[in-house]
C-alpha cells in the first residue's frame, strides 16, 4: 500500500500534507499502478469487522482476525476550497463511511459528497454532505435531507458489527449500535437559508449549514411537532 503525499506547510515538527496519489498494485514489470483514488475500506459480505488503533492508525480485522487492507475508493480531491476543506476534515475523532454520488440537475451533472459520521464522543451517527456550486444548492440540500434514511441505511447495511478498541485494549465501542442522531450537517459553496430548508425537510432533524457565501455557520434545531 502506497500513499504519495506532498508537504504543503511545515513549522518545526508540525506539517500539513496533501494526498497526490495512491497504489495497492504493481504490474508484471514491477511498476507501480497508481490509482488516482483515496484509500478506504470496503466490507462486502463480511458480517463482522473489528477496528482497533495501532501505531496512530486504524486497523480493520475480519472475523478470523485477518487484517483488511484499504483499497482505492473515491477520486482524490485536490485544490479544495475553504468549505470543502472544512467538510473533508470535519469530526476528526470520528469514524466515517464516505462516498460520492453523481446527480443530474437542470444545469447538468454534479457530484455531491457524503460522510456517515460515527461520533465516538457523543455515541451517535448522522450524515454530513458537501454540495458544490452551480447545482441549485437549496434544492439539492432539500432532496438530500429527505433521502437521509435511505442514504444512512444503504451505506451501512454491511456494517453489521463494527467495533473500535483503544491501543491498550480498553473502552471498546460498538459503533454499529450507535443510535441515529437524526442530524444533518451541510457544507455548501453557495448560501442556503436554513430556516426555509428546515420547513422543507421532514420534521425531527437537527440541521447545521456552513456556507462559503453568507453568514457564519447557521445552526437550527428542528424538532418533531407536538401531537397536541
Beta strands, then each sheet from edge to edge (+ up, - down):
strand 1: 2-11
strand 2: 14-26
strand 3: 32-34
strand 4: 37-40
strand 5: 49-54
strand 6: 57-61
strand 7: 67-68
strand 8: 71-75
strand 9: 95-105
strand 10: 108-119
strand 11: 124-131
strand 12: 162-165
strand 13: 173-174
strand 14: 179-188
strand 15: 206-211
strand 16: 218-221
sheet 1: 1+ 2- 3+
sheet 2: 4+ 8-
sheet 3: 7+ 6- 5+ 12+ 13-
sheet 4: 9+ 10- 11+ 14+ 15+ 16-
end
